[in-house]
Amino acid sequence: NAGVTQTPKFRILKIGQSMTLQCTQDMNHNYMYWYRQDPGMGLKLIYYSVGAGITDKGEVPNGYNVSRSTTEDFPLRLELAAPSQTSVYFCASSETGTGGRSYNSPLHFGNGTRLTVT
Amino acid sequence: LAKTTQPVSMDSYEGQEVNITCSHNNIATNDYITWYQQFPSQGPRFIIQGYKTKVTNEVASLFIPADRKSSTLSLPRVSLSDTAVYYCLVGPLPNDYKLSFGAGTTVTVRA
């Protein structure tokens, strides 16, 4: 059981290049999320998904795109990379609160992708 | 979503108890309080969650007063490995789970 796996761990992009950050989870979680964390700051939600085929914007979606074709995978696409997108990107997943549960399902995070745009 | 306020940083020594208080004055009836821990170069890790009174697990305790406008994470007998950033999140059930993390509290444990 690997949990949430993110690739690559590190990447340097030139301004204007594009790339896809990969995220996969093996816990059969319906909910998946992408966050970014700038140095010394908290995590900001970019996009999230409540199930395959369903995605929605978070707090800072501009410059990013996502897709969710399977339960396991939730890739994040950066088009036309800019220096402002230099950050650490975290993917997370969680269960839904169905089946009689009344707790707030905790997030399971990957170890992040450190992206530098120069 | 309820706004939270927590101290920016706290210092402690090995073996001491660390208490981090989070204020959430506009917490809603169906909101839960969740704490995460983040080590450098890692993603946050779930520590504990509660709704009211006291919750305890093998890592920490969470104290929530009756009015639920604040909560306190208690780390007993900390060690150097407890040096991390601790985040307090307040939010409803997963159907509305769009939370962003604040800056958290940086806890530094010294020998």
gemmi code that builds the backbone of each chain (N, CA, C; Angstrom):
import gemmi

chains = {
    "A": [
        ("ASN", (0.850, -1.191, 0.000), (0.000, 0.000, 0.000), (0.887, 1.243, 0.000)),
        ("ALA", (1.016, 1.900, -1.183), (1.958, 3.001, -1.305), (1.342, 4.317, -0.863)),
        ("GLY", (0.005, 4.435, -0.801), (-0.616, 5.706, -0.435), (-0.727, 6.612, -1.648)),
        ("VAL", (-0.248, 7.847, -1.509), (-0.281, 8.835, -2.588), (1.135, 8.990, -3.139)),
        ("THR", (1.280, 8.781, -4.437), (2.589, 8.850, -5.074), (2.621, 9.978, -6.085)),
        ("GLN", (3.625, 10.832, -5.964), (3.780, 11.963, -6.874), (5.083, 11.840, -7.660)),
        ("THR", (5.013, 12.152, -8.940), (6.210, 12.224, -9.772), (6.112, 13.424, -10.702)),
        ("PRO", (7.268, 14.070, -11.041), (8.595, 13.809, -10.490), (8.752, 14.441, -9.108)),
        ("LYS", (9.868, 14.221, -8.455), (10.152, 14.849, -7.169), (10.662, 16.274, -7.362)),
        ("PHE", (11.413, 16.476, -8.410), (11.982, 17.792, -8.703), (11.873, 18.047, -10.201)),
        ("ARG", (11.731, 19.354, -10.548), (11.710, 19.683, -11.965), (12.050, 21.162, -12.117)),
        ("ILE", (12.858, 21.457, -13.142), (13.157, 22.850, -13.491), (12.599, 23.103, -14.883)),
        ("LEU", (11.799, 24.134, -14.987), (11.187, 24.494, -16.267), (11.667, 25.873, -16.701)),
        ("LYS", (11.702, 26.076, -17.992), (11.938, 27.426, -18.501), (10.583, 28.111, -18.678)),
        ("ILE", (10.591, 29.410, -18.613), (9.369, 30.192, -18.802), (8.724, 29.818, -20.136)),
        ("GLY", (7.425, 29.556, -20.097), (6.693, 29.224, -21.303), (6.578, 27.740, -21.595)),
        ("GLN", (7.382, 26.917, -20.905), (7.277, 25.480, -21.109), (6.041, 24.939, -20.401)),
        ("SER", (5.674, 23.713, -20.741), (4.538, 23.052, -20.121), (4.989, 21.738, -19.507)),
        ("MET", (4.230, 21.271, -18.535), (4.521, 19.966, -17.958), (3.296, 19.452, -17.218)),
        ("THR", (3.321, 18.163, -16.936), (2.258, 17.528, -16.171), (2.847, 16.915, -14.917)),
        ("LEU", (2.277, 17.257, -13.780), (2.650, 16.642, -12.519), (1.712, 15.455, -12.305)),
        ("GLN", (2.314, 14.305, -12.042), (1.525, 13.100, -11.891), (1.198, 12.821, -10.428)),
        ("CYS", (0.006, 12.291, -10.191), (-0.411, 11.886, -8.853), (-1.276, 10.645, -8.971)),
        ("THR", (-0.964, 9.640, -8.176), (-1.770, 8.434, -8.159), (-1.913, 7.933, -6.734)),
        ("GLN", (-3.090, 7.389, -6.420), (-3.323, 6.844, -5.078), (-3.916, 5.450, -5.188)),
        ("ASP", (-3.567, 4.602, -4.226), (-4.007, 3.208, -4.273), (-4.945, 2.872, -3.115)),
        ("MET", (-5.611, 3.885, -2.558), (-6.498, 3.675, -1.417), (-7.970, 3.706, -1.815)),
        ("ASN", (-8.235, 3.813, -3.113), (-9.605, 3.861, -3.637), (-10.397, 5.045, -3.080)),
        ("HIS", (-9.677, 6.155, -2.854), (-10.335, 7.359, -2.363), (-11.034, 8.078, -3.506)),
        ("ASN", (-12.234, 8.579, -3.230), (-12.944, 9.329, -4.262), (-12.439, 10.764, -4.390)),
        ("TYR", (-12.056, 11.364, -3.282), (-11.669, 12.763, -3.297), (-10.155, 12.895, -3.513)),
        ("MET", (-9.776, 13.779, -4.427), (-8.362, 14.087, -4.636), (-8.181, 15.588, -4.786)),
        ("TYR", (-6.976, 16.064, -4.438), (-6.729, 17.501, -4.348), (-5.323, 17.809, -4.846)),
        ("TRP", (-5.159, 19.036, -5.326), (-3.835, 19.583, -5.604), (-3.667, 20.878, -4.813)),
        ("TYR", (-2.536, 20.950, -4.097), (-2.171, 22.141, -3.347), (-0.809, 22.640, -3.830)),
        ("ARG", (-0.562, 23.934, -3.606), (0.772, 24.461, -3.772), (1.192, 25.123, -2.466)),
        ("GLN", (2.480, 25.051, -2.197), (3.017, 25.653, -0.978), (4.235, 26.483, -1.324)),
        ("ASP", (4.118, 27.782, -1.137), (5.237, 28.684, -1.359), (6.090, 28.736, -0.095)),
        ("PRO", (7.347, 29.107, -0.201), (8.260, 29.094, 0.949), (7.708, 29.824, 2.167)),
        ("GLY", (7.686, 29.157, 3.308), (7.234, 29.768, 4.550), (5.741, 29.995, 4.649)),
        ("MET", (5.004, 29.459, 3.701), (3.560, 29.709, 3.683), (2.797, 28.416, 3.883)),
        ("GLY", (1.486, 28.559, 4.065), (0.635, 27.382, 4.151), (0.312, 26.841, 2.766)),
        ("LEU", (-0.550, 25.853, 2.717), (-0.925, 25.227, 1.450), (-2.185, 25.884, 0.898)),
        ("LYS", (-2.165, 26.146, -0.392), (-3.331, 26.718, -1.051), (-3.903, 25.714, -2.045)),
        ("LEU", (-5.230, 25.568, -2.026), (-5.895, 24.594, -2.874), (-5.986, 25.093, -4.309)),
        ("ILE", (-5.503, 24.285, -5.257), (-5.527, 24.658, -6.665), (-6.786, 24.109, -7.340)),
        ("TYR", (-6.939, 22.798, -7.301), (-8.089, 22.099, -7.855), (-8.407, 20.913, -6.964)),
        ("TYR", (-9.639, 20.443, -7.048), (-9.985, 19.224, -6.365), (-10.990, 18.432, -7.211)),
        ("SER", (-11.148, 17.176, -6.835), (-12.049, 16.287, -7.571), (-12.783, 15.388, -6.572)),
        ("VAL", (-14.082, 15.242, -6.776), (-14.866, 14.397, -5.869), (-15.127, 13.018, -6.457)),
        ("GLY", (-14.585, 12.783, -7.653), (-14.737, 11.471, -8.269), (-14.309, 11.540, -9.718)),
        ("ALA", (-14.178, 10.382, -10.335), (-13.763, 10.335, -11.742), (-14.721, 11.148, -12.598)),
        ("GLY", (-14.147, 12.004, -13.444), (-14.934, 12.828, -14.346), (-15.431, 14.125, -13.758)),
        ("ILE", (-15.146, 14.383, -12.462), (-15.650, 15.582, -11.795), (-14.488, 16.347, -11.173)),
        ("THR", (-14.313, 17.596, -11.607), (-13.274, 18.438, -11.021), (-13.838, 19.819, -10.751)),
        ("ASP", (-13.185, 20.555, -9.860), (-13.636, 21.908, -9.555), (-12.455, 22.739, -9.086)),
        ("LYS", (-12.600, 24.066, -9.239), (-11.525, 24.976, -8.893), (-11.451, 25.177, -7.391)),
        ("GLY", (-10.195, 25.384, -6.945), (-9.970, 25.760, -5.573), (-9.700, 27.250, -5.474)),
        ("GLU", (-8.785, 27.606, -4.599), (-8.510, 29.009, -4.332), (-7.638, 29.668, -5.396)),
        ("VAL", (-6.692, 28.908, -5.982), (-5.714, 29.492, -6.919), (-5.587, 28.664, -8.195)),
        ("PRO", (-6.642, 28.577, -9.029), (-6.614, 27.678, -10.192), (-5.952, 28.249, -11.447)),
        ("ASN", (-5.738, 29.557, -11.504), (-5.260, 30.171, -12.747), (-3.884, 29.653, -13.138)),
        ("GLY", (-3.754, 29.250, -14.418), (-2.486, 28.741, -14.929), (-2.357, 27.234, -14.838)),
        ("TYR", (-3.404, 26.572, -14.332), (-3.376, 25.116, -14.150), (-4.615, 24.478, -14.763)),
        ("ASN", (-4.475, 23.201, -15.094), (-5.614, 22.409, -15.521), (-5.493, 21.011, -14.932)),
        ("VAL", (-6.625, 20.365, -14.730), (-6.631, 19.012, -14.196), (-7.603, 18.154, -14.994)),
        ("SER", (-7.457, 16.858, -14.816), (-8.396, 15.895, -15.363), (-8.489, 14.730, -14.400)),
        ("ARG", (-9.573, 14.002, -14.426), (-9.741, 12.853, -13.533), (-10.488, 11.769, -14.306)),
        ("SER", (-9.740, 11.001, -15.052), (-10.359, 9.951, -15.873), (-10.511, 8.641, -15.103)),
        ("THR", (-9.743, 8.455, -14.045), (-9.845, 7.253, -13.219), (-9.892, 7.652, -11.753)),
        ("THR", (-10.296, 6.746, -10.895), (-10.282, 7.008, -9.456), (-8.860, 7.212, -8.946)),
        ("GLU", (-7.907, 6.488, -9.532), (-6.558, 6.473, -8.999), (-5.722, 7.705, -9.354)),
        ("ASP", (-5.956, 8.293, -10.528), (-5.020, 9.296, -11.050), (-5.632, 10.691, -11.123)),
        ("PHE", (-4.824, 11.689, -10.804), (-5.288, 13.069, -10.822), (-4.115, 13.963, -11.249)),
        ("PRO", (-3.812, 14.008, -12.544), (-2.670, 14.809, -13.015), (-2.976, 16.304, -13.031)),
        ("LEU", (-1.944, 17.086, -12.786), (-2.030, 18.550, -12.814), (-1.186, 19.059, -13.973)),
        ("ARG", (-1.783, 19.839, -14.844), (-1.109, 20.338, -16.023), (-0.794, 21.817, -15.866)),
        ("LEU", (0.473, 22.167, -16.142), (0.883, 23.565, -16.179), (1.124, 23.957, -17.627)),
        ("GLU", (0.399, 24.918, -18.108), (0.603, 25.432, -19.452), (1.316, 26.767, -19.350)),
        ("LEU", (2.310, 26.981, -20.205), (3.010, 28.270, -20.245), (3.525, 28.659, -18.860)),
        ("ALA", (4.467, 27.874, -18.360), (4.979, 28.076, -17.003), (5.508, 29.489, -16.795)),
        ("ALA", (5.259, 30.027, -15.602), (5.701, 31.367, -15.221), (6.471, 31.271, -13.904)),
        ("PRO", (7.371, 32.237, -13.650), (8.136, 32.209, -12.381), (7.239, 32.165, -11.155)),
        ("SER", (6.045, 32.736, -11.244), (5.120, 32.741, -10.098), (4.623, 31.336, -9.758)),
        ("GLN", (4.857, 30.385, -10.631), (4.448, 29.012, -10.362), (5.560, 28.186, -9.709)),
        ("THR", (6.671, 28.834, -9.424), (7.722, 28.186, -8.637), (7.166, 27.907, -7.247)),
        ("SER", (7.143, 26.629, -6.872), (6.496, 26.248, -5.629), (6.703, 24.753, -5.398)),
        ("VAL", (6.230, 24.278, -4.257), (6.150, 22.847, -4.021), (4.692, 22.444, -4.160)),
        ("TYR", (4.454, 21.423, -4.953), (3.093, 20.992, -5.245), (2.806, 19.670, -4.527)),
        ("PHE", (1.692, 19.661, -3.796), (1.291, 18.463, -3.071), (-0.044, 17.957, -3.594)),
        ("CYS", (-0.111, 16.659, -3.783), (-1.349, 15.983, -4.117), (-1.852, 15.280, -2.858)),
        ("ALA", (-3.161, 15.208, -2.692), (-3.738, 14.547, -1.525), (-5.012, 13.818, -1.932)),
        ("SER", (-5.432, 12.887, -1.087), (-6.684, 12.182, -1.322), (-7.392, 11.958, 0.005)),
        ("SER", (-8.695, 11.706, -0.069), (-9.448, 11.395, 1.144), (-10.680, 10.574, 0.789)),
        ("GLU", (-11.207, 9.880, 1.801), (-12.446, 9.159, 1.618), (-13.611, 10.140, 1.609)),
        ("THR", (-14.748, 9.684, 1.157), (-15.942, 10.497, 1.306), (-16.528, 10.257, 2.686)),
        ("GLY", (-17.478, 11.090, 3.071), (-18.089, 10.936, 4.391), (-19.389, 10.172, 4.329)),
        ("THR", (-19.433, 9.175, 3.498), (-20.674, 8.426, 3.335), (-20.661, 7.172, 4.213)),
        ("GLY", (-21.677, 6.377, 4.097), (-21.757, 5.118, 4.824), (-21.999, 5.305, 6.293)),
        ("GLY", (-22.648, 6.384, 6.671), (-22.973, 6.582, 8.074), (-21.888, 7.271, 8.871)),
        ("ARG", (-20.735, 7.530, 8.259), (-19.673, 8.205, 9.001), (-20.011, 9.682, 9.144)),
        ("SER", (-19.640, 10.237, 10.244), (-19.912, 11.653, 10.462), (-18.640, 12.419, 10.776)),
        ("TYR", (-17.509, 11.870, 10.447), (-16.272, 12.588, 10.720), (-15.770, 13.228, 9.434)),
        ("ASN", (-14.888, 14.166, 9.633), (-14.284, 14.861, 8.514), (-13.093, 14.030, 8.046)),
        ("SER", (-13.219, 13.394, 6.908), (-12.221, 12.444, 6.434), (-10.854, 13.096, 6.266)),
        ("PRO", (-9.812, 12.614, 6.947), (-8.506, 13.259, 6.864), (-7.871, 13.106, 5.490)),
        ("LEU", (-7.020, 14.048, 5.169), (-6.285, 14.033, 3.910), (-5.022, 13.187, 4.036)),
        ("HIS", (-4.709, 12.473, 2.958), (-3.464, 11.719, 2.852), (-2.643, 12.394, 1.759)),
        ("PHE", (-1.453, 12.846, 2.115), (-0.636, 13.617, 1.190), (0.498, 12.793, 0.600)),
        ("GLY", (0.889, 13.173, -0.632), (2.133, 12.690, -1.197), (3.288, 13.529, -0.682)),
        ("ASN", (4.505, 13.223, -1.132), (5.683, 13.930, -0.648), (6.059, 15.145, -1.489)),
        ("GLY", (5.269, 15.462, -2.466), (5.435, 16.719, -3.163), (6.335, 16.686, -4.386)),
        ("THR", (6.128, 17.670, -5.247), (7.001, 17.926, -6.400), (7.513, 19.345, -6.260)),
        ("ARG", (8.837, 19.489, -6.236), (9.441, 20.819, -6.120), (9.708, 21.345, -7.520)),
        ("LEU", (9.007, 22.402, -7.894), (9.089, 22.950, -9.248), (9.718, 24.336, -9.221)),
        ("THR", (10.690, 24.531, -10.089), (11.321, 25.836, -10.259), (11.151, 26.279, -11.704)),
        ("VAL", (10.652, 27.493, -11.896), (10.482, 28.054, -13.237), (11.426, 29.244, -13.375)),
        ("THR", (12.334, 29.150, -14.354), (13.317, 30.227, -14.514), (13.294, 30.800, -15.927)),
    ],
    "B": [
        ("LEU", (-16.333, 29.093, 5.297), (-15.444, 28.265, 6.097), (-14.897, 29.088, 7.250)),
        ("ALA", (-14.787, 28.451, 8.413), (-14.331, 29.157, 9.597), (-12.874, 29.572, 9.451)),
        ("LYS", (-12.609, 30.825, 9.822), (-11.227, 31.317, 9.806), (-10.558, 30.899, 11.106)),
        ("THR", (-9.296, 30.506, 10.998), (-8.549, 30.085, 12.184), (-7.357, 30.994, 12.420)),
        ("THR", (-7.004, 31.153, 13.687), (-5.838, 31.931, 14.090), (-5.024, 31.098, 15.061)),
        ("GLN", (-3.742, 30.947, 14.764), (-2.857, 30.198, 15.644), (-1.512, 30.911, 15.704)),
        ("PRO", (-0.732, 30.688, 16.769), (0.552, 31.397, 16.872), (1.477, 31.029, 15.721)),
        ("VAL", (2.325, 31.978, 15.366), (3.247, 31.754, 14.250), (4.311, 30.735, 14.625)),
        ("SER", (4.824, 30.842, 15.860), (5.895, 29.929, 16.259), (5.873, 29.700, 17.768)),
        ("MET", (6.479, 28.565, 18.171), (6.629, 28.233, 19.582), (7.942, 27.476, 19.743)),
        ("ASP", (8.614, 27.748, 20.845), (9.849, 27.031, 21.166), (9.620, 26.172, 22.401)),
        ("SER", (10.287, 25.036, 22.435), (10.174, 24.159, 23.589), (11.462, 23.368, 23.760)),
        ("TYR", (11.533, 22.595, 24.833), (12.676, 21.737, 25.088), (12.210, 20.295, 25.179)),
        ("GLU", (13.108, 19.418, 24.914), (12.783, 17.983, 24.975), (12.172, 17.622, 26.329)),
        ("GLY", (11.153, 16.794, 26.309), (10.522, 16.329, 27.526), (9.393, 17.199, 28.024)),
        ("GLN", (9.276, 18.410, 27.475), (8.197, 19.301, 27.899), (6.908, 18.999, 27.145)),
        ("GLU", (5.815, 19.526, 27.672), (4.523, 19.447, 26.994), (4.324, 20.723, 26.183)),
        ("VAL", (3.880, 20.571, 24.956), (3.625, 21.731, 24.097), (2.126, 21.827, 23.842)),
        ("ASN", (1.585, 23.004, 24.079), (0.162, 23.263, 23.842), (0.011, 24.367, 22.813)),
        ("ILE", (-0.673, 24.069, 21.726), (-0.899, 25.042, 20.657), (-2.388, 25.332, 20.611)),
        ("THR", (-2.745, 26.606, 20.776), (-4.154, 26.983, 20.766), (-4.535, 27.592, 19.424)),
        ("CYS", (-5.661, 27.174, 18.932), (-6.195, 27.668, 17.663), (-7.535, 28.342, 17.951)),
        ("SER", (-7.699, 29.568, 17.474), (-8.961, 30.281, 17.641), (-9.796, 30.150, 16.379)),
        ("HIS", (-11.079, 29.852, 16.562), (-12.007, 29.736, 15.412), (-13.362, 30.227, 15.868)),
        ("ASN", (-13.479, 31.551, 16.000), (-14.667, 32.155, 16.604), (-15.952, 31.901, 15.816)),
        ("ASN", (-15.847, 31.760, 14.490), (-17.070, 31.586, 13.702), (-17.275, 30.140, 13.261)),
        ("ILE", (-16.874, 29.219, 14.097), (-17.057, 27.800, 13.777), (-18.537, 27.485, 13.648)),
        ("ALA", (-18.884, 26.675, 12.657), (-20.271, 26.312, 12.421), (-20.634, 25.012, 13.144)),
        ("THR", (-21.920, 24.793, 13.265), (-22.414, 23.634, 14.015), (-21.868, 22.317, 13.487)),
        ("ASN", (-21.738, 22.198, 12.167), (-21.300, 20.929, 11.600), (-19.804, 20.889, 11.281)),
        ("ASP", (-19.052, 21.838, 11.812), (-17.602, 21.868, 11.574), (-16.862, 20.945, 12.530)),
        ("TYR", (-15.838, 20.293, 12.007), (-14.915, 19.515, 12.808), (-13.573, 20.253, 12.862)),
        ("ILE", (-12.781, 19.937, 13.859), (-11.461, 20.554, 14.044), (-10.417, 19.476, 13.794)),
        ("THR", (-9.521, 19.754, 12.871), (-8.520, 18.772, 12.478), (-7.133, 19.395, 12.539)),
        ("TRP", (-6.173, 18.652, 13.029), (-4.786, 19.110, 13.104), (-3.897, 18.224, 12.247)),
        ("TYR", (-2.975, 18.894, 11.545), (-1.984, 18.214, 10.721), (-0.583, 18.639, 11.146)),
        ("GLN", (0.371, 17.776, 10.872), (1.784, 18.021, 11.163), (2.559, 17.925, 9.865)),
        ("GLN", (3.491, 18.858, 9.646), (4.297, 18.812, 8.429), (5.772, 18.952, 8.759)),
        ("PHE", (6.542, 17.951, 8.353), (7.992, 18.007, 8.458), (8.565, 18.613, 7.182)),
        ("PRO", (9.758, 19.179, 7.243), (10.376, 19.739, 6.023), (10.453, 18.715, 4.898)),
        ("SER", (10.126, 19.166, 3.706), (10.207, 18.351, 2.488), (9.227, 17.179, 2.482)),
        ("GLN", (8.187, 17.269, 3.297), (7.158, 16.235, 3.287), (5.782, 16.877, 3.222)),
        ("GLY", (4.789, 16.081, 2.814), (3.423, 16.553, 2.866), (2.887, 16.499, 4.287)),
        ("PRO", (1.854, 17.282, 4.592), (1.257, 17.240, 5.927), (0.732, 15.852, 6.267)),
        ("ARG", (0.727, 15.576, 7.556), (0.261, 14.279, 8.038), (-0.824, 14.512, 9.078)),
        ("PHE", (-1.944, 13.795, 8.973), (-3.043, 13.908, 9.928), (-2.585, 13.503, 11.323)),
        ("ILE", (-2.929, 14.340, 12.320), (-2.609, 14.005, 13.704), (-3.849, 13.588, 14.460)),
        ("ILE", (-4.862, 14.463, 14.479), (-5.998, 14.233, 15.351), (-7.174, 15.078, 14.874)),
        ("GLN", (-8.366, 14.622, 15.195), (-9.578, 15.338, 14.828), (-10.585, 15.229, 15.960)),
        ("GLY", (-11.378, 16.311, 16.145), (-12.403, 16.271, 17.172), (-13.553, 17.195, 16.859)),
        ("TYR", (-14.645, 16.975, 17.589), (-15.817, 17.844, 17.453), (-16.072, 18.615, 18.747)),
        ("LYS", (-16.010, 17.933, 19.888), (-16.173, 18.601, 21.168), (-15.462, 17.805, 22.257)),
        ("THR", (-15.323, 18.393, 23.403), (-14.665, 17.863, 24.608), (-13.221, 17.484, 24.317)),
        ("LYS", (-12.842, 16.253, 24.629), (-11.441, 15.858, 24.521), (-11.291, 14.610, 23.673)),
        ("VAL", (-10.270, 14.619, 22.843), (-9.913, 13.459, 22.040), (-8.437, 13.159, 22.277)),
        ("THR", (-8.116, 11.902, 22.433), (-6.717, 11.508, 22.661), (-6.369, 10.328, 21.788)),
        ("ASN", (-5.181, 10.378, 21.196), (-4.655, 9.211, 20.499), (-3.208, 9.015, 20.914)),
        ("GLU", (-2.496, 8.172, 20.210), (-1.135, 7.832, 20.623), (-0.154, 8.972, 20.378)),
        ("VAL", (-0.560, 9.973, 19.634), (0.339, 11.069, 19.291), (0.056, 12.332, 20.097)),
        ("ALA", (-1.218, 12.674, 20.280), (-1.569, 13.962, 20.869), (-2.937, 13.898, 21.523)),
        ("SER", (-3.279, 15.004, 22.188), (-4.627, 15.206, 22.719), (-5.172, 16.507, 22.158)),
        ("LEU", (-6.469, 16.539, 22.001), (-7.144, 17.722, 21.490), (-8.231, 18.111, 22.484)),
        ("PHE", (-8.131, 19.339, 22.993), (-9.094, 19.836, 23.961), (-9.970, 20.883, 23.292)),
        ("ILE", (-11.280, 20.711, 23.399), (-12.236, 21.623, 22.782), (-13.234, 22.052, 23.851)),
        ("PRO", (-13.288, 23.350, 24.186), (-14.239, 23.804, 25.210), (-15.669, 23.742, 24.685)),
        ("ALA", (-16.593, 23.944, 25.597), (-18.003, 23.784, 25.253), (-18.451, 24.748, 24.146)),
        ("ASP", (-17.915, 25.968, 24.107), (-18.356, 26.906, 23.081), (-17.675, 26.652, 21.728)),
        ("ARG", (-16.681, 25.805, 21.693), (-15.968, 25.381, 20.467), (-15.327, 26.531, 19.707)),
        ("LYS", (-15.136, 27.662, 20.325), (-14.537, 28.803, 19.626), (-13.022, 28.741, 19.614)),
        ("SER", (-12.467, 27.769, 20.276), (-11.029, 27.548, 20.219), (-10.772, 26.066, 20.450)),
        ("SER", (-9.543, 25.667, 20.203), (-9.146, 24.294, 20.507), (-7.656, 24.296, 20.813)),
        ("THR", (-7.211, 23.317, 21.589), (-5.803, 23.245, 21.968), (-5.247, 21.869, 21.663)),
        ("LEU", (-4.204, 21.865, 20.849), (-3.483, 20.627, 20.570), (-2.391, 20.479, 21.612)),
        ("SER", (-2.353, 19.341, 22.269), (-1.351, 19.095, 23.301), (-0.438, 17.949, 22.873)),
        ("LEU", (0.860, 18.254, 22.831), (1.871, 17.250, 22.499), (2.640, 16.922, 23.779)),
        ("PRO", (2.483, 15.722, 24.314), (3.121, 15.395, 25.587), (4.594, 15.018, 25.408)),
        ("ARG", (5.441, 15.510, 26.290), (6.847, 15.096, 26.325), (7.475, 15.092, 24.932)),
        ("VAL", (7.613, 16.259, 24.362), (8.109, 16.361, 22.987), (9.576, 15.957, 22.891)),
        ("SER", (9.950, 15.525, 21.701), (11.337, 15.209, 21.388), (11.765, 16.048, 20.190)),
        ("LEU", (13.053, 15.976, 19.855), (13.562, 16.757, 18.730), (12.783, 16.450, 17.449)),
        ("SER", (12.316, 15.223, 17.306), (11.609, 14.809, 16.090), (10.211, 15.401, 15.985)),
        ("ASP", (9.747, 16.080, 17.012), (8.451, 16.755, 16.952), (8.571, 18.153, 16.362)),
        ("THR", (9.771, 18.586, 16.054), (9.975, 19.877, 15.387), (9.315, 19.819, 14.015)),
        ("ALA", (8.328, 20.700, 13.814), (7.511, 20.637, 12.600), (6.581, 21.843, 12.574)),
        ("VAL", (5.827, 21.962, 11.498), (4.762, 22.956, 11.408), (3.441, 22.243, 11.682)),
        ("TYR", (2.605, 22.852, 12.521), (1.330, 22.270, 12.907), (0.200, 23.166, 12.405)),
        ("TYR", (-0.738, 22.554, 11.709), (-1.844, 23.289, 11.107), (-3.160, 22.916, 11.777)),
        ("CYS", (-3.965, 23.935, 12.030), (-5.318, 23.752, 12.550), (-6.295, 24.057, 11.427)),
        ("LEU", (-7.183, 23.120, 11.138), (-8.196, 23.324, 10.105), (-9.572, 23.115, 10.696)),
        ("VAL", (-10.499, 23.954, 10.286), (-11.881, 23.829, 10.732), (-12.763, 23.780, 9.500)),
        ("GLY", (-13.560, 22.734, 9.394), (-14.398, 22.623, 8.221), (-15.458, 21.552, 8.372)),
        ("PRO", (-16.395, 21.561, 7.425), (-17.525, 20.638, 7.498), (-17.206, 19.272, 6.911)),
        ("LEU", (-18.229, 18.507, 6.735), (-18.054, 17.174, 6.202), (-17.473, 17.227, 4.791)),
        ("PRO", (-16.920, 16.122, 4.306), (-16.170, 16.127, 3.042), (-16.927, 16.653, 1.834)),
        ("ASN", (-18.240, 16.691, 1.872), (-18.949, 17.211, 0.702), (-18.555, 18.637, 0.381)),
        ("ASP", (-18.112, 19.387, 1.371), (-17.717, 20.775, 1.169), (-16.242, 20.982, 1.460)),
        ("TYR", (-15.464, 19.937, 1.220), (-14.072, 19.975, 1.648), (-13.234, 20.754, 0.642)),
        ("LYS", (-13.111, 22.061, 0.846), (-12.297, 22.884, -0.047), (-11.304, 23.692, 0.769)),
        ("LEU", (-10.769, 23.081, 1.793), (-9.969, 23.850, 2.734), (-8.591, 24.177, 2.203)),
        ("SER", (-8.126, 25.359, 2.526), (-6.726, 25.699, 2.340), (-6.104, 25.813, 3.727)),
        ("PHE", (-4.842, 25.512, 3.794), (-4.131, 25.571, 5.060), (-3.569, 26.974, 5.280)),
        ("GLY", (-3.650, 27.449, 6.511), (-2.984, 28.699, 6.856), (-1.498, 28.476, 7.020)),
        ("ALA", (-0.809, 29.439, 7.567), (0.655, 29.349, 7.713), (1.067, 28.382, 8.809)),
        ("GLY", (0.159, 28.023, 9.703), (0.464, 27.057, 10.744), (1.340, 27.612, 11.859)),
        ("THR", (1.666, 26.757, 12.805), (2.545, 27.102, 13.923), (3.821, 26.289, 13.801)),
        ("THR", (4.946, 26.977, 13.720), (6.233, 26.290, 13.664), (6.689, 26.004, 15.085)),
        ("VAL", (6.761, 24.735, 15.423), (7.224, 24.315, 16.747), (8.669, 23.849, 16.631)),
        ("THR", (9.538, 24.460, 17.418), (10.946, 24.081, 17.440), (11.270, 23.493, 18.807)),
        ("VAL", (11.726, 22.252, 18.807), (12.100, 21.581, 20.050), (13.625, 21.554, 20.142)),
        ("ARG", (14.129, 22.025, 21.246), (15.587, 22.081, 21.453), (16.022, 21.072, 22.510)),
        ("ALA", (17.258, 20.656, 22.385), (17.798, 19.679, 23.347), (18.063, 20.324, 24.702)),
    ],
}
model = gemmi.Model(1)
for chain_id, residues in chains.items():
    chain = gemmi.Chain(chain_id)
    for i, (resn, *xyz) in enumerate(residues, 1):
        res = gemmi.Residue()
        res.name, res.seqid = resn, gemmi.SeqId(i, " ")
        for name, pos in zip(("N", "CA", "C"), xyz):
            atom = gemmi.Atom()
            atom.name, atom.element = name, gemmi.Element(name[0])
            atom.pos, atom.b_iso = gemmi.Position(*pos), 0.0
            res.add_atom(atom)
        chain.add_residue(res)
    model.add_chain(chain)
structure = gemmi.Structure()
structure.add_model(model)
structure.setup_entities()
